[in-house]
Amino acid sequence: MQRLGLKVEWGQKYFTETYNSKRSRIWLTEAELLDFLKYLESQPDQVAGL
């Protein structure tokens, strides 16, 4: 999340919308954590090209 410049609030909103109202990584299952990690890894760097 830091690499992408994302804030905690973004994560809370993403988790709530994507993982049935779970507001924190603490409540995610191992499969959900892996899914979230794959999503983050697939995103381009925020400062790419600088």
mmCIF entry with sequence, helices, sheets and N, C-alpha, C, O atoms, coordinates in Angstrom:
data_MODEL
# 
_entry.id   MODEL 
# 
_entity.id                         1 
_entity.type                       polymer 
_entity.pdbx_number_of_molecules   1 
# 
_entity_poly.entity_id                      1 
_entity_poly.type                           'polypeptide(L)' 
_entity_poly.nstd_linkage                   no 
_entity_poly.nstd_monomer                   no 
_entity_poly.pdbx_seq_one_letter_code       MQRLGLKVEWGQKYFTETYNSKRSRIWLTEAELLDFLKYLESQPDQVAGL 
_entity_poly.pdbx_seq_one_letter_code_can   MQRLGLKVEWGQKYFTETYNSKRSRIWLTEAELLDFLKYLESQPDQVAGL 
_entity_poly.pdbx_strand_id                 A 
# 
loop_
_entity_poly_seq.entity_id 
_entity_poly_seq.num 
_entity_poly_seq.mon_id 
_entity_poly_seq.hetero 
1 1  MET n 
1 2  GLN n 
1 3  ARG n 
1 4  LEU n 
1 5  GLY n 
1 6  LEU n 
1 7  LYS n 
1 8  VAL n 
1 9  GLU n 
1 10 TRP n 
1 11 GLY n 
1 12 GLN n 
1 13 LYS n 
1 14 TYR n 
1 15 PHE n 
1 16 THR n 
1 17 GLU n 
1 18 THR n 
1 19 TYR n 
1 20 ASN n 
1 21 SER n 
1 22 LYS n 
1 23 ARG n 
1 24 SER n 
1 25 ARG n 
1 26 ILE n 
1 27 TRP n 
1 28 LEU n 
1 29 THR n 
1 30 GLU n 
1 31 ALA n 
1 32 GLU n 
1 33 LEU n 
1 34 LEU n 
1 35 ASP n 
1 36 PHE n 
1 37 LEU n 
1 38 LYS n 
1 39 TYR n 
1 40 LEU n 
1 41 GLU n 
1 42 SER n 
1 43 GLN n 
1 44 PRO n 
1 45 ASP n 
1 46 GLN n 
1 47 VAL n 
1 48 ALA n 
1 49 GLY n 
1 50 LEU n 
# 
_struct_asym.id          A 
_struct_asym.entity_id   1 
# 
loop_
_struct_conf.conf_type_id 
_struct_conf.id 
_struct_conf.pdbx_PDB_helix_id 
_struct_conf.beg_label_comp_id 
_struct_conf.beg_label_asym_id 
_struct_conf.beg_label_seq_id 
_struct_conf.pdbx_beg_PDB_ins_code 
_struct_conf.end_label_comp_id 
_struct_conf.end_label_asym_id 
_struct_conf.end_label_seq_id 
_struct_conf.pdbx_end_PDB_ins_code 
_struct_conf.beg_auth_comp_id 
_struct_conf.beg_auth_asym_id 
_struct_conf.beg_auth_seq_id 
_struct_conf.end_auth_comp_id 
_struct_conf.end_auth_asym_id 
_struct_conf.end_auth_seq_id 
_struct_conf.pdbx_PDB_helix_class 
_struct_conf.details 
_struct_conf.pdbx_PDB_helix_length 
HELX_P HELX_P1 AA1 VAL A 8  ? THR A 18 ? VAL A 8  THR A 18 1 ? 11 
HELX_P HELX_P2 AA2 ARG A 25 ? TRP A 27 ? ARG A 25 TRP A 27 5 ? 3  
HELX_P HELX_P3 AA3 GLU A 30 ? SER A 42 ? GLU A 30 SER A 42 1 ? 13 
# 
_struct_conf_type.id          HELX_P 
_struct_conf_type.criteria    ? 
_struct_conf_type.reference   ? 
# 
loop_
_atom_site.group_PDB 
_atom_site.id 
_atom_site.type_symbol 
_atom_site.label_atom_id 
_atom_site.label_alt_id 
_atom_site.label_comp_id 
_atom_site.label_asym_id 
_atom_site.label_entity_id 
_atom_site.label_seq_id 
_atom_site.pdbx_PDB_ins_code 
_atom_site.Cartn_x 
_atom_site.Cartn_y 
_atom_site.Cartn_z 
_atom_site.occupancy 
_atom_site.B_iso_or_equiv 
_atom_site.pdbx_formal_charge 
_atom_site.auth_seq_id 
_atom_site.auth_comp_id 
_atom_site.auth_asym_id 
_atom_site.auth_atom_id 
_atom_site.pdbx_PDB_model_num 
ATOM 1   N N  . MET A 1 1  ? 0.831   -1.182  0.000   1.00 0.00 ? 1  MET A N  1 
ATOM 2   C CA . MET A 1 1  ? 0.000   0.000   0.000   1.00 0.00 ? 1  MET A CA 1 
ATOM 3   C C  . MET A 1 1  ? 0.879   1.251   0.000   1.00 0.00 ? 1  MET A C  1 
ATOM 4   O O  . MET A 1 1  ? 0.552   2.253   -0.634  1.00 0.00 ? 1  MET A O  1 
ATOM 5   N N  . GLN A 1 2  ? 1.981   1.176   0.710   1.00 0.00 ? 2  GLN A N  1 
ATOM 6   C CA . GLN A 1 2  ? 2.881   2.327   0.752   1.00 0.00 ? 2  GLN A CA 1 
ATOM 7   C C  . GLN A 1 2  ? 3.450   2.618   -0.637  1.00 0.00 ? 2  GLN A C  1 
ATOM 8   O O  . GLN A 1 2  ? 3.532   3.776   -1.045  1.00 0.00 ? 2  GLN A O  1 
ATOM 9   N N  . ARG A 1 3  ? 3.839   1.574   -1.356  1.00 0.00 ? 3  ARG A N  1 
ATOM 10  C CA . ARG A 1 3  ? 4.398   1.746   -2.706  1.00 0.00 ? 3  ARG A CA 1 
ATOM 11  C C  . ARG A 1 3  ? 3.418   2.466   -3.614  1.00 0.00 ? 3  ARG A C  1 
ATOM 12  O O  . ARG A 1 3  ? 3.822   3.239   -4.483  1.00 0.00 ? 3  ARG A O  1 
ATOM 13  N N  . LEU A 1 4  ? 2.136   2.215   -3.415  1.00 0.00 ? 4  LEU A N  1 
ATOM 14  C CA . LEU A 1 4  ? 1.104   2.806   -4.261  1.00 0.00 ? 4  LEU A CA 1 
ATOM 15  C C  . LEU A 1 4  ? 0.613   4.150   -3.735  1.00 0.00 ? 4  LEU A C  1 
ATOM 16  O O  . LEU A 1 4  ? -0.184  4.822   -4.390  1.00 0.00 ? 4  LEU A O  1 
ATOM 17  N N  . GLY A 1 5  ? 1.088   4.541   -2.556  1.00 0.00 ? 5  GLY A N  1 
ATOM 18  C CA . GLY A 1 5  ? 0.658   5.816   -1.976  1.00 0.00 ? 5  GLY A CA 1 
ATOM 19  C C  . GLY A 1 5  ? -0.763  5.760   -1.426  1.00 0.00 ? 5  GLY A C  1 
ATOM 20  O O  . GLY A 1 5  ? -1.468  6.768   -1.408  1.00 0.00 ? 5  GLY A O  1 
ATOM 21  N N  . LEU A 1 6  ? -1.178  4.580   -0.978  1.00 0.00 ? 6  LEU A N  1 
ATOM 22  C CA . LEU A 1 6  ? -2.546  4.406   -0.482  1.00 0.00 ? 6  LEU A CA 1 
ATOM 23  C C  . LEU A 1 6  ? -2.609  4.625   1.019   1.00 0.00 ? 6  LEU A C  1 
ATOM 24  O O  . LEU A 1 6  ? -1.689  4.257   1.749   1.00 0.00 ? 6  LEU A O  1 
ATOM 25  N N  . LYS A 1 7  ? -3.687  5.220   1.468   1.00 0.00 ? 7  LYS A N  1 
ATOM 26  C CA . LYS A 1 7  ? -3.900  5.504   2.886   1.00 0.00 ? 7  LYS A CA 1 
ATOM 27  C C  . LYS A 1 7  ? -4.703  4.383   3.536   1.00 0.00 ? 7  LYS A C  1 
ATOM 28  O O  . LYS A 1 7  ? -5.340  3.581   2.854   1.00 0.00 ? 7  LYS A O  1 
ATOM 29  N N  . VAL A 1 8  ? -4.662  4.341   4.856   1.00 0.00 ? 8  VAL A N  1 
ATOM 30  C CA . VAL A 1 8  ? -5.412  3.354   5.635   1.00 0.00 ? 8  VAL A CA 1 
ATOM 31  C C  . VAL A 1 8  ? -6.897  3.437   5.298   1.00 0.00 ? 8  VAL A C  1 
ATOM 32  O O  . VAL A 1 8  ? -7.571  2.413   5.183   1.00 0.00 ? 8  VAL A O  1 
ATOM 33  N N  . GLU A 1 9  ? -7.398  4.646   5.143   1.00 0.00 ? 9  GLU A N  1 
ATOM 34  C CA . GLU A 1 9  ? -8.817  4.829   4.832   1.00 0.00 ? 9  GLU A CA 1 
ATOM 35  C C  . GLU A 1 9  ? -9.195  4.160   3.520   1.00 0.00 ? 9  GLU A C  1 
ATOM 36  O O  . GLU A 1 9  ? -10.287 3.605   3.396   1.00 0.00 ? 9  GLU A O  1 
ATOM 37  N N  . TRP A 1 10 ? -8.295  4.209   2.536   1.00 0.00 ? 10 TRP A N  1 
ATOM 38  C CA . TRP A 1 10 ? -8.548  3.537   1.271   1.00 0.00 ? 10 TRP A CA 1 
ATOM 39  C C  . TRP A 1 10 ? -8.686  2.040   1.508   1.00 0.00 ? 10 TRP A C  1 
ATOM 40  O O  . TRP A 1 10 ? -9.594  1.398   0.980   1.00 0.00 ? 10 TRP A O  1 
ATOM 41  N N  . GLY A 1 11 ? -7.763  1.483   2.316   1.00 0.00 ? 11 GLY A N  1 
ATOM 42  C CA . GLY A 1 11 ? -7.801  0.062   2.616   1.00 0.00 ? 11 GLY A CA 1 
ATOM 43  C C  . GLY A 1 11 ? -9.092  -0.343  3.301   1.00 0.00 ? 11 GLY A C  1 
ATOM 44  O O  . GLY A 1 11 ? -9.686  -1.366  2.958   1.00 0.00 ? 11 GLY A O  1 
ATOM 45  N N  . GLN A 1 12 ? -9.529  0.453   4.268   1.00 0.00 ? 12 GLN A N  1 
ATOM 46  C CA . GLN A 1 12 ? -10.772 0.152   4.966   1.00 0.00 ? 12 GLN A CA 1 
ATOM 47  C C  . GLN A 1 12 ? -11.959 0.139   4.004   1.00 0.00 ? 12 GLN A C  1 
ATOM 48  O O  . GLN A 1 12 ? -12.815 -0.742  4.075   1.00 0.00 ? 12 GLN A O  1 
ATOM 49  N N  . LYS A 1 13 ? -12.003 1.111   3.116   1.00 0.00 ? 13 LYS A N  1 
ATOM 50  C CA . LYS A 1 13 ? -13.099 1.168   2.145   1.00 0.00 ? 13 LYS A CA 1 
ATOM 51  C C  . LYS A 1 13 ? -13.023 -0.021  1.186   1.00 0.00 ? 13 LYS A C  1 
ATOM 52  O O  . LYS A 1 13 ? -14.041 -0.645  0.883   1.00 0.00 ? 13 LYS A O  1 
ATOM 53  N N  . TYR A 1 14 ? -11.819 -0.332  0.712   1.00 0.00 ? 14 TYR A N  1 
ATOM 54  C CA . TYR A 1 14 ? -11.639 -1.456  -0.212  1.00 0.00 ? 14 TYR A CA 1 
ATOM 55  C C  . TYR A 1 14 ? -12.065 -2.763  0.444   1.00 0.00 ? 14 TYR A C  1 
ATOM 56  O O  . TYR A 1 14 ? -12.795 -3.552  -0.156  1.00 0.00 ? 14 TYR A O  1 
ATOM 57  N N  . PHE A 1 15 ? -11.610 -2.997  1.677   1.00 0.00 ? 15 PHE A N  1 
ATOM 58  C CA . PHE A 1 15 ? -11.971 -4.232  2.381   1.00 0.00 ? 15 PHE A CA 1 
ATOM 59  C C  . PHE A 1 15 ? -13.474 -4.324  2.584   1.00 0.00 ? 15 PHE A C  1 
ATOM 60  O O  . PHE A 1 15 ? -14.069 -5.379  2.367   1.00 0.00 ? 15 PHE A O  1 
ATOM 61  N N  . THR A 1 16 ? -14.089 -3.226  3.000   1.00 0.00 ? 16 THR A N  1 
ATOM 62  C CA . THR A 1 16 ? -15.533 -3.210  3.243   1.00 0.00 ? 16 THR A CA 1 
ATOM 63  C C  . THR A 1 16 ? -16.295 -3.563  1.976   1.00 0.00 ? 16 THR A C  1 
ATOM 64  O O  . THR A 1 16 ? -17.249 -4.340  2.017   1.00 0.00 ? 16 THR A O  1 
ATOM 65  N N  . GLU A 1 17 ? -15.878 -2.996  0.851   1.00 0.00 ? 17 GLU A N  1 
ATOM 66  C CA . GLU A 1 17 ? -16.580 -3.229  -0.418  1.00 0.00 ? 17 GLU A CA 1 
ATOM 67  C C  . GLU A 1 17 ? -16.266 -4.600  -1.023  1.00 0.00 ? 17 GLU A C  1 
ATOM 68  O O  . GLU A 1 17 ? -17.117 -5.198  -1.682  1.00 0.00 ? 17 GLU A O  1 
ATOM 69  N N  . THR A 1 18 ? -15.059 -5.093  -0.802  1.00 0.00 ? 18 THR A N  1 
ATOM 70  C CA . THR A 1 18 ? -14.609 -6.311  -1.473  1.00 0.00 ? 18 THR A CA 1 
ATOM 71  C C  . THR A 1 18 ? -14.783 -7.574  -0.628  1.00 0.00 ? 18 THR A C  1 
ATOM 72  O O  . THR A 1 18 ? -15.040 -8.652  -1.164  1.00 0.00 ? 18 THR A O  1 
ATOM 73  N N  . TYR A 1 19 ? -14.645 -7.442  0.669   1.00 0.00 ? 19 TYR A N  1 
ATOM 74  C CA . TYR A 1 19 ? -14.621 -8.623  1.544   1.00 0.00 ? 19 TYR A CA 1 
ATOM 75  C C  . TYR A 1 19 ? -15.741 -8.589  2.588   1.00 0.00 ? 19 TYR A C  1 
ATOM 76  O O  . TYR A 1 19 ? -15.497 -8.805  3.775   1.00 0.00 ? 19 TYR A O  1 
ATOM 77  N N  . ASN A 1 20 ? -16.941 -8.322  2.148   1.00 0.00 ? 20 ASN A N  1 
ATOM 78  C CA . ASN A 1 20 ? -18.126 -8.426  3.010   1.00 0.00 ? 20 ASN A CA 1 
ATOM 79  C C  . ASN A 1 20 ? -18.015 -7.651  4.317   1.00 0.00 ? 20 ASN A C  1 
ATOM 80  O O  . ASN A 1 20 ? -18.205 -8.209  5.398   1.00 0.00 ? 20 ASN A O  1 
ATOM 81  N N  . SER A 1 21 ? -17.710 -6.378  4.211   1.00 0.00 ? 21 SER A N  1 
ATOM 82  C CA . SER A 1 21 ? -17.712 -5.455  5.357   1.00 0.00 ? 21 SER A CA 1 
ATOM 83  C C  . SER A 1 21 ? -16.577 -5.661  6.357   1.00 0.00 ? 21 SER A C  1 
ATOM 84  O O  . SER A 1 21 ? -16.637 -5.140  7.470   1.00 0.00 ? 21 SER A O  1 
ATOM 85  N N  . LYS A 1 22 ? -15.549 -6.409  5.979   1.00 0.00 ? 22 LYS A N  1 
ATOM 86  C CA . LYS A 1 22 ? -14.378 -6.523  6.856   1.00 0.00 ? 22 LYS A CA 1 
ATOM 87  C C  . LYS A 1 22 ? -13.577 -5.242  6.703   1.00 0.00 ? 22 LYS A C  1 
ATOM 88  O O  . LYS A 1 22 ? -13.223 -4.876  5.582   1.00 0.00 ? 22 LYS A O  1 
ATOM 89  N N  . ARG A 1 23 ? -13.280 -4.550  7.797   1.00 0.00 ? 23 ARG A N  1 
ATOM 90  C CA . ARG A 1 23 ? -12.641 -3.238  7.728   1.00 0.00 ? 23 ARG A CA 1 
ATOM 91  C C  . ARG A 1 23 ? -11.125 -3.283  7.894   1.00 0.00 ? 23 ARG A C  1 
ATOM 92  O O  . ARG A 1 23 ? -10.462 -2.254  7.761   1.00 0.00 ? 23 ARG A O  1 
ATOM 93  N N  . SER A 1 24 ? -10.571 -4.444  8.179   1.00 0.00 ? 24 SER A N  1 
ATOM 94  C CA . SER A 1 24 ? -9.144  -4.522  8.454   1.00 0.00 ? 24 SER A CA 1 
ATOM 95  C C  . SER A 1 24 ? -8.571  -5.830  7.916   1.00 0.00 ? 24 SER A C  1 
ATOM 96  O O  . SER A 1 24 ? -9.274  -6.832  7.787   1.00 0.00 ? 24 SER A O  1 
ATOM 97  N N  . ARG A 1 25 ? -7.276  -5.794  7.606   1.00 0.00 ? 25 ARG A N  1 
ATOM 98  C CA . ARG A 1 25 ? -6.599  -7.019  7.159   1.00 0.00 ? 25 ARG A CA 1 
ATOM 99  C C  . ARG A 1 25 ? -6.638  -8.095  8.233   1.00 0.00 ? 25 ARG A C  1 
ATOM 100 O O  . ARG A 1 25 ? -6.570  -9.284  7.923   1.00 0.00 ? 25 ARG A O  1 
ATOM 101 N N  . ILE A 1 26 ? -6.744  -7.692  9.478   1.00 0.00 ? 26 ILE A N  1 
ATOM 102 C CA . ILE A 1 26 ? -6.793  -8.649  10.594  1.00 0.00 ? 26 ILE A CA 1 
ATOM 103 C C  . ILE A 1 26 ? -7.923  -9.655  10.430  1.00 0.00 ? 26 ILE A C  1 
ATOM 104 O O  . ILE A 1 26 ? -7.785  -10.808 10.837  1.00 0.00 ? 26 ILE A O  1 
ATOM 105 N N  . TRP A 1 27 ? -9.032  -9.236  9.842   1.00 0.00 ? 27 TRP A N  1 
ATOM 106 C CA . TRP A 1 27 ? -10.220 -10.082 9.733   1.00 0.00 ? 27 TRP A CA 1 
ATOM 107 C C  . TRP A 1 27 ? -10.260 -10.891 8.438   1.00 0.00 ? 27 TRP A C  1 
ATOM 108 O O  . TRP A 1 27 ? -11.173 -11.693 8.243   1.00 0.00 ? 27 TRP A O  1 
ATOM 109 N N  . LEU A 1 28 ? -9.292  -10.693 7.559   1.00 0.00 ? 28 LEU A N  1 
ATOM 110 C CA . LEU A 1 28 ? -9.295  -11.424 6.298   1.00 0.00 ? 28 LEU A CA 1 
ATOM 111 C C  . LEU A 1 28 ? -8.777  -12.845 6.489   1.00 0.00 ? 28 LEU A C  1 
ATOM 112 O O  . LEU A 1 28 ? -7.908  -13.100 7.323   1.00 0.00 ? 28 LEU A O  1 
ATOM 113 N N  . THR A 1 29 ? -9.322  -13.751 5.709   1.00 0.00 ? 29 THR A N  1 
ATOM 114 C CA . THR A 1 29 ? -8.810  -15.122 5.713   1.00 0.00 ? 29 THR A CA 1 
ATOM 115 C C  . THR A 1 29 ? -7.482  -15.141 4.953   1.00 0.00 ? 29 THR A C  1 
ATOM 116 O O  . THR A 1 29 ? -7.119  -14.158 4.307   1.00 0.00 ? 29 THR A O  1 
ATOM 117 N N  . GLU A 1 30 ? -6.774  -16.241 5.031   1.00 0.00 ? 30 GLU A N  1 
ATOM 118 C CA . GLU A 1 30 ? -5.512  -16.361 4.301   1.00 0.00 ? 30 GLU A CA 1 
ATOM 119 C C  . GLU A 1 30 ? -5.742  -16.209 2.799   1.00 0.00 ? 30 GLU A C  1 
ATOM 120 O O  . GLU A 1 30 ? -4.954  -15.553 2.117   1.00 0.00 ? 30 GLU A O  1 
ATOM 121 N N  . ALA A 1 31 ? -6.801  -16.802 2.282   1.00 0.00 ? 31 ALA A N  1 
ATOM 122 C CA . ALA A 1 31 ? -7.121  -16.694 0.858   1.00 0.00 ? 31 ALA A CA 1 
ATOM 123 C C  . ALA A 1 31 ? -7.430  -15.246 0.478   1.00 0.00 ? 31 ALA A C  1 
ATOM 124 O O  . ALA A 1 31 ? -7.020  -14.787 -0.588  1.00 0.00 ? 31 ALA A O  1 
ATOM 125 N N  . GLU A 1 32 ? -8.140  -14.533 1.330   1.00 0.00 ? 32 GLU A N  1 
ATOM 126 C CA . GLU A 1 32 ? -8.460  -13.124 1.055   1.00 0.00 ? 32 GLU A CA 1 
ATOM 127 C C  . GLU A 1 32 ? -7.202  -12.267 1.100   1.00 0.00 ? 32 GLU A C  1 
ATOM 128 O O  . GLU A 1 32 ? -7.047  -11.353 0.291   1.00 0.00 ? 32 GLU A O  1 
ATOM 129 N N  . LEU A 1 33 ? -6.310  -12.552 2.031   1.00 0.00 ? 33 LEU A N  1 
ATOM 130 C CA . LEU A 1 33 ? -5.043  -11.818 2.094   1.00 0.00 ? 33 LEU A CA 1 
ATOM 131 C C  . LEU A 1 33 ? -4.221  -12.030 0.831   1.00 0.00 ? 33 LEU A C  1 
ATOM 132 O O  . LEU A 1 33 ? -3.645  -11.083 0.294   1.00 0.00 ? 33 LEU A O  1 
ATOM 133 N N  . LEU A 1 34 ? -4.165  -13.259 0.359   1.00 0.00 ? 34 LEU A N  1 
ATOM 134 C CA . LEU A 1 34 ? -3.429  -13.545 -0.876  1.00 0.00 ? 34 LEU A CA 1 
ATOM 135 C C  . LEU A 1 34 ? -4.069  -12.844 -2.067  1.00 0.00 ? 34 LEU A C  1 
ATOM 136 O O  . LEU A 1 34 ? -3.364  -12.332 -2.937  1.00 0.00 ? 34 LEU A O  1 
ATOM 137 N N  . ASP A 1 35 ? -5.388  -12.816 -2.114  1.00 0.00 ? 35 ASP A N  1 
ATOM 138 C CA . ASP A 1 35 ? -6.110  -12.115 -3.170  1.00 0.00 ? 35 ASP A CA 1 
ATOM 139 C C  . ASP A 1 35 ? -5.783  -10.621 -3.129  1.00 0.00 ? 35 ASP A C  1 
ATOM 140 O O  . ASP A 1 35 ? -5.542  -10.011 -4.170  1.00 0.00 ? 35 ASP A O  1 
ATOM 141 N N  . PHE A 1 36 ? -5.775  -10.038 -1.942  1.00 0.00 ? 36 PHE A N  1 
ATOM 142 C CA . PHE A 1 36 ? -5.465  -8.619  -1.787  1.00 0.00 ? 36 PHE A CA 1 
ATOM 143 C C  . PHE A 1 36 ? -4.019  -8.339  -2.198  1.00 0.00 ? 36 PHE A C  1 
ATOM 144 O O  . PHE A 1 36 ? -3.752  -7.348  -2.878  1.00 0.00 ? 36 PHE A O  1 
ATOM 145 N N  . LEU A 1 37 ? -3.092  -9.197  -1.796  1.00 0.00 ? 37 LEU A N  1 
ATOM 146 C CA . LEU A 1 37 ? -1.690  -9.030  -2.176  1.00 0.00 ? 37 LEU A CA 1 
ATOM 147 C C  . LEU A 1 37 ? -1.529  -9.078  -3.691  1.00 0.00 ? 37 LEU A C  1 
ATOM 148 O O  . LEU A 1 37 ? -0.818  -8.253  -4.265  1.00 0.00 ? 37 LEU A O  1 
ATOM 149 N N  . LYS A 1 38 ? -2.178  -10.031 -4.339  1.00 0.00 ? 38 LYS A N  1 
ATOM 150 C CA . LYS A 1 38 ? -2.107  -10.122 -5.801  1.00 0.00 ? 38 LYS A CA 1 
ATOM 151 C C  . LYS A 1 38 ? -2.664  -8.861  -6.449  1.00 0.00 ? 38 LYS A C  1 
ATOM 152 O O  . LYS A 1 38 ? -2.119  -8.380  -7.442  1.00 0.00 ? 38 LYS A O  1 
ATOM 153 N N  . TYR A 1 39 ? -3.748  -8.325  -5.892  1.00 0.00 ? 39 TYR A N  1 
ATOM 154 C CA . TYR A 1 39 ? -4.319  -7.080  -6.411  1.00 0.00 ? 39 TYR A CA 1 
ATOM 155 C C  . TYR A 1 39 ? -3.299  -5.944  -6.301  1.00 0.00 ? 39 TYR A C  1 
ATOM 156 O O  . TYR A 1 39 ? -3.074  -5.217  -7.269  1.00 0.00 ? 39 TYR A O  1 
ATOM 157 N N  . LEU A 1 40 ? -2.686  -5.790  -5.133  1.00 0.00 ? 40 LEU A N  1 
ATOM 158 C CA . LEU A 1 40 ? -1.705  -4.713  -4.938  1.00 0.00 ? 40 LEU A CA 1 
ATOM 159 C C  . LEU A 1 40 ? -0.513  -4.884  -5.869  1.00 0.00 ? 40 LEU A C  1 
ATOM 160 O O  . LEU A 1 40 ? -0.041  -3.914  -6.463  1.00 0.00 ? 40 LEU A O  1 
ATOM 161 N N  . GLU A 1 41 ? -0.023  -6.124  -5.999  1.00 0.00 ? 41 GLU A N  1 
ATOM 162 C CA . GLU A 1 41 ? 1.132   -6.367  -6.867  1.00 0.00 ? 41 GLU A CA 1 
ATOM 163 C C  . GLU A 1 41 ? 0.818   -6.077  -8.329  1.00 0.00 ? 41 GLU A C  1 
ATOM 164 O O  . GLU A 1 41 ? 1.726   -5.763  -9.098  1.00 0.00 ? 41 GLU A O  1 
ATOM 165 N N  . SER A 1 42 ? -0.425  -6.174  -8.722  1.00 0.00 ? 42 SER A N  1 
ATOM 166 C CA . SER A 1 42 ? -0.800  -5.947  -10.109 1.00 0.00 ? 42 SER A CA 1 
ATOM 167 C C  . SER A 1 42 ? -0.936  -4.462  -10.460 1.00 0.00 ? 42 SER A C  1 
ATOM 168 O O  . SER A 1 42 ? -1.058  -4.102  -11.631 1.00 0.00 ? 42 SER A O  1 
ATOM 169 N N  . GLN A 1 43 ? -0.915  -3.610  -9.439  1.00 0.00 ? 43 GLN A N  1 
ATOM 170 C CA . GLN A 1 43 ? -1.068  -2.176  -9.667  1.00 0.00 ? 43 GLN A CA 1 
ATOM 171 C C  . GLN A 1 43 ? 0.270   -1.527  -10.000 1.00 0.00 ? 43 GLN A C  1 
ATOM 172 O O  . GLN A 1 43 ? 1.291   -1.877  -9.409  1.00 0.00 ? 43 GLN A O  1 
ATOM 173 N N  . PRO A 1 44 ? 0.275   -0.586  -10.942 1.00 0.00 ? 44 PRO A N  1 
ATOM 174 C CA . PRO A 1 44 ? 1.527   0.094   -11.278 1.00 0.00 ? 44 PRO A CA 1 
ATOM 175 C C  . PRO A 1 44 ? 1.972   1.006   -10.130 1.00 0.00 ? 44 PRO A C  1 
ATOM 176 O O  . PRO A 1 44 ? 1.154   1.466   -9.334  1.00 0.00 ? 44 PRO A O  1 
ATOM 177 N N  . ASP A 1 45 ? 3.261   1.253   -10.062 1.00 0.00 ? 45 ASP A N  1 
ATOM 178 C CA . ASP A 1 45 ? 3.801   2.179   -9.049  1.00 0.00 ? 45 ASP A CA 1 
ATOM 179 C C  . ASP A 1 45 ? 3.165   3.548   -9.227  1.00 0.00 ? 45 ASP A C  1 
ATOM 180 O O  . ASP A 1 45 ? 2.905   3.991   -10.346 1.00 0.00 ? 45 ASP A O  1 
ATOM 181 N N  . GLN A 1 46 ? 2.922   4.205   -8.108  1.00 0.00 ? 46 GLN A N  1 
ATOM 182 C CA . GLN A 1 46 ? 2.344   5.553   -8.132  1.00 0.00 ? 46 GLN A CA 1 
ATOM 183 C C  . GLN A 1 46 ? 3.285   6.545   -8.815  1.00 0.00 ? 46 GLN A C  1 
ATOM 184 O O  . GLN A 1 46 ? 2.838   7.442   -9.529  1.00 0.00 ? 46 GLN A O  1 
ATOM 185 N N  . VAL A 1 47 ? 4.573   6.381   -8.596  1.00 0.00 ? 47 VAL A N  1 
ATOM 186 C CA . VAL A 1 47 ? 5.546   7.336   -9.123  1.00 0.00 ? 47 VAL A CA 1 
ATOM 187 C C  . VAL A 1 47 ? 6.340   6.743   -10.287 1.00 0.00 ? 47 VAL A C  1 
ATOM 188 O O  . VAL A 1 47 ? 7.472   7.163   -10.531 1.00 0.00 ? 47 VAL A O  1 
ATOM 189 N N  . ALA A 1 48 ? 5.783   5.801   -10.991 1.00 0.00 ? 48 ALA A N  1 
ATOM 190 C CA . ALA A 1 48 ? 6.485   5.171   -12.115 1.00 0.00 ? 48 ALA A CA 1 
ATOM 191 C C  . ALA A 1 48 ? 6.896   6.216   -13.138 1.00 0.00 ? 48 ALA A C  1 
ATOM 192 O O  . ALA A 1 48 ? 6.133   7.125   -13.463 1.00 0.00 ? 48 ALA A O  1 
ATOM 193 N N  . GLY A 1 49 ? 8.081   6.074   -13.627 1.00 0.00 ? 49 GLY A N  1 
ATOM 194 C CA . GLY A 1 49 ? 8.571   6.976   -14.665 1.00 0.00 ? 49 GLY A CA 1 
ATOM 195 C C  . GLY A 1 49 ? 9.280   8.197   -14.143 1.00 0.00 ? 49 GLY A C  1 
ATOM 196 O O  . GLY A 1 49 ? 9.747   9.014   -14.937 1.00 0.00 ? 49 GLY A O  1 
ATOM 197 N N  . LEU A 1 50 ? 9.379   8.354   -12.842 1.00 0.00 ? 50 LEU A N  1 
ATOM 198 C CA . LEU A 1 50 ? 10.090  9.518   -12.297 1.00 0.00 ? 50 LEU A CA 1 
ATOM 199 C C  . LEU A 1 50 ? 11.531  9.183   -12.036 1.00 0.00 ? 50 LEU A C  1 
ATOM 200 O O  . LEU A 1 50 ? 12.290  10.036  -11.576 1.00 0.00 ? 50 LEU A O  1 
# 
